[in-house]
Amino acid sequence: MQAVAREASFAVGRLAAAEGRDPRQEVRDLVHDVLLGLFENDGHQLRRWDPERGRSLESFVQLIARRRIPRMLSGGRGNPWADAPIDPADIDTADDADLAKRLEQRNQLDQVLAALHAKMNERDHDLFDLIFVQEVSPDAAAERMDMTRGAVNAWSYRMRKLARAAALGADAGRDGARSETAAVSGGARHG
C-alpha cells in the first residue's frame, strides 16, 4: 500500500500545490481506487504478477499504480480537480469566448501532463519535479540525481519531445471535435 500511496502523493501533490489545496484526502481516495482495481474481476491484475519475471510484488503493484493513477486523473471521473473552481468575478468580467479559450487551454495542458506522466518512470518523475516544478538548475539536478549534465540535457530534450507529441495529439483531438461539431450543427441548419 505504501508504493501506491507514494505514486498517488507524487501525482496529486503537484496538482494540489498548483491549486493551493490539501491533497491528503485525494491521495487516500486514489489509493483506495487503485487497490480496488487490483482486486476487480477476481484479482485479475494481481494474478498477472509473476515473481519469475524479476519484480517483487510491491514493485509490480507500484507499476500498476504508476500507470493507472495518471489515467484516473486525466479523465473527468475520479479527478478531484476535473472541475476547477472559477472565481465568479472572472466570469462576470470575462467574455464567454475568452473564458472558453482559457478553460480549453487548461484542459489541453492537463492532457499533455497526463500523457507525459503515463510514460515516466520513477527517475523521470524525480527529474521532472526537480527541473520543472522546483525549478532547480540542470547542474544541481544532475548532482542530486547522481547524473552527468549531458544525461540531464538528454532527458530534458526527450521530455520536451514527448510533450510536443502529446500537445499535437491533443490539438488533433480538439480540431477533430470541432470539425464534428461544425458538421453536425451545419447539417442541422440545412436539414
Number of C-alpha atoms within 10 A of each C-alpha: 12 11 17 25 19 16 25 26 20 17 21 24 18 14 18 17 12 10 13 9 11 13 20 14 10 19 22 15 16 27 23 15 16 24 17 11 17 18 13 12 8 9 12 12 15 17 10 9 16 12 10 7 7 10 13 13 13 13 14 19 22 22 17 19 25 25 17 18 24 23 18 17 21 20 13 12 10 16 17 19 17 14 8 10 8 10 8 9 8 10 12 9 9 12 10 11 9 11 15 12 11 12 14 13 12 13 15 20 16 18 22 22 16 20 21 20 20 16 14 15 12 14 10 16 16 15 21 20 16 19 18 11 13 10 11 15 12 19 15 14 21 20 13 12 13 9 13 14 15 12 12 19 14 12 15 18 12 12 17 13 12 16 18 13 15 20 18 14 16 19 13 12 13 14 12 12 12 12 12 12 12 12 11 11 12 11 10 9 7 6 6
